[in-house]
Amino acid sequence: MTCVFVQIRCKPGTTYRVAQQIVLRGIHSELYSKSGAFDLLMKLYIPGGADVGKYIDDKLLDIPGIERTLTTPTFKAF
């Protein structure tokens, strides 16, 4: 499994609806509200062998209210 962090920018007034849809889909490990350029920070694990971009596109990006995302992959270094 590959751990990635996805920052999510929501259209104004939609952050709680977007977060609720993410929770209902059950794709996240952790989900946080945050301040700054993005509204939500999600940690998720991509199944082994799955294409990260396609997985996120298929499981997340069709949620209404998502304006932009920034995905940060992680690597086991230690």
C-alpha positions in Angstrom: 0.0 0.0 0.0 1.2 3.5 -0.8 0.5 6.3 1.7 -0.4 9.7 0.2 -1.6 13.0 1.6 -4.1 14.9 -0.4 -4.8 18.6 0.2 -8.2 19.6 -1.0 -9.4 23.1 -1.9 -13.2 23.4 -1.8 -15.5 25.9 -3.4 -16.6 28.5 -0.8 -19.3 27.1 1.5 -18.9 23.5 0.5 -16.1 22.3 2.9 -18.3 20.4 5.3 -20.3 18.8 2.5 -17.1 17.7 0.8 -15.8 16.3 4.1 -19.0 14.4 4.7 -18.9 12.8 1.3 -15.3 11.7 1.9 -16.3 10.2 5.2 -19.2 8.3 3.6 -16.9 6.8 0.9 -14.6 5.5 3.6 -11.4 6.0 1.5 -9.4 8.0 4.0 -7.3 7.0 6.9 -7.4 10.5 8.5 -9.2 13.7 7.5 -8.5 17.2 8.9 -9.8 20.7 8.4 -7.1 23.2 8.0 -6.3 26.8 7.2 -4.3 28.2 4.3 -4.5 27.6 0.6 -6.4 24.3 1.0 -9.3 23.5 3.3 -8.9 19.8 4.0 -6.0 17.4 4.5 -6.6 13.7 3.9 -4.3 10.8 4.5 -5.1 7.7 2.5 -3.5 4.4 1.5 -3.6 3.4 -2.1 -3.9 -0.4 -2.7 -0.7 -2.0 -3.9 -0.3 -2.0 -7.7 -3.0 0.7 -8.2 -2.2 3.8 -10.1 -2.2 6.7 -7.6 -3.6 9.3 -10.0 -6.4 7.0 -11.3 -7.3 5.9 -7.8 -7.7 9.5 -6.6 -9.6 10.5 -9.8 -12.0 7.6 -9.5 -12.6 7.7 -5.7 -12.4 11.4 -4.9 -12.5 13.9 -7.7 -16.2 13.5 -8.6 -17.3 14.9 -5.3 -19.2 18.2 -5.9 -17.5 21.2 -4.4 -13.8 20.1 -4.9 -12.0 22.9 -6.7 -8.4 21.6 -6.6 -6.2 19.0 -5.0 -2.5 18.6 -4.3 -1.2 15.1 -3.8 2.0 14.4 -1.9 3.3 10.8 -2.1 5.3 9.3 0.7 8.3 7.0 0.5 9.7 4.6 3.2 13.1 6.1 3.9 13.7 4.9 7.5 
